[in-house]
Amino acid sequence: MTEKDIMNDYLSMIKGSLTGYAAVISETDNPQLRQTFQEMRNMDEQRQYKVYQTAKQKGYYQPAQPATANDITLIKNQLSQG
């Protein structure tokens, strides 16, 4: 495996864990356990962002073009309409 493959696999694994945390957090009634999962999720989000930045810097990842102000306004309007 190349470094690029390893980084992409790792990013995919973190993405999966973040999805799992969202489900667990929303279903957890115990406040202390919920907070623990939230902290774990936050750490994974920070880790994901660091790996993403490295992948981007090395040219392994090309982000999409930034949204325009008009695009953002359109999405906000659509979401606020329910």
C-alpha positions as CSV (number, residue, x, y, z in Angstrom):
1,M,0.0,0.0,0.0
2,T,1.1,3.5,-0.7
3,E,1.1,6.3,1.9
4,K,-1.8,7.8,0.0
5,D,-3.8,4.6,0.3
6,I,-3.1,4.3,4.0
7,M,-4.2,7.9,4.6
8,N,-7.4,7.5,2.6
9,D,-8.2,4.3,4.4
10,Y,-7.6,5.9,7.8
11,L,-9.8,8.9,6.8
12,S,-12.5,6.5,5.8
13,M,-12.2,4.6,9.1
14,I,-12.5,7.9,11.1
15,K,-15.5,8.9,9.0
16,G,-17.2,5.6,9.9
17,S,-16.4,6.1,13.6
18,L,-17.8,9.6,13.5
19,T,-21.1,8.3,12.0
20,G,-21.2,5.7,14.8
21,Y,-20.6,8.2,17.5
22,A,-23.5,10.3,16.2
23,A,-25.9,7.3,16.5
24,V,-24.6,6.3,20.0
25,I,-24.7,9.9,21.3
26,S,-28.3,10.4,20.2
27,E,-29.4,7.2,21.9
28,T,-27.5,7.5,25.1
29,D,-29.5,8.6,28.2
30,N,-26.7,8.6,30.8
31,P,-25.2,12.1,30.8
32,Q,-21.7,11.0,31.8
33,L,-21.6,8.3,29.1
34,R,-22.9,10.7,26.6
35,Q,-20.2,13.3,27.5
36,T,-17.6,10.6,27.2
37,F,-18.8,9.7,23.7
38,Q,-18.9,13.3,22.7
39,E,-15.3,13.8,23.9
40,M,-14.2,10.7,21.9
41,R,-16.0,12.1,18.8
42,N,-14.3,15.5,19.3
43,M,-10.9,13.8,19.4
44,D,-11.6,11.8,16.3
45,E,-12.8,15.0,14.5
46,Q,-9.5,16.7,15.4
47,R,-7.5,13.7,14.3
48,Q,-9.5,13.6,11.0
49,Y,-8.8,17.2,10.3
50,K,-5.0,16.8,10.9
51,V,-4.8,13.8,8.6
52,Y,-6.9,15.7,6.0
53,Q,-4.6,18.7,6.2
54,T,-1.6,16.4,5.7
55,A,-3.2,14.6,2.8
56,K,-4.2,17.9,1.2
57,Q,-0.6,19.3,1.7
58,K,0.9,16.2,0.0
59,G,-1.5,16.5,-2.9
60,Y,-3.4,13.3,-2.0
61,Y,-6.7,15.1,-1.7
62,Q,-8.2,17.9,-3.8
63,P,-11.1,19.6,-2.0
64,A,-14.1,20.8,-3.9
65,Q,-14.4,24.4,-4.9
66,P,-15.6,26.7,-2.1
67,A,-19.3,27.5,-2.2
68,T,-20.2,31.0,-3.4
69,A,-22.2,33.4,-1.2
70,N,-25.2,32.8,-3.5
71,D,-24.9,29.0,-3.0
72,I,-24.8,29.5,0.8
73,T,-27.8,31.8,0.7
74,L,-29.8,29.3,-1.5
75,I,-29.1,26.4,0.8
76,K,-30.0,28.4,3.9
77,N,-33.3,29.4,2.4
78,Q,-34.1,25.9,1.4
79,L,-33.3,24.5,4.8
80,S,-35.3,27.2,6.6
81,Q,-38.3,26.4,4.5
82,G,-38.4,23.0,6.1
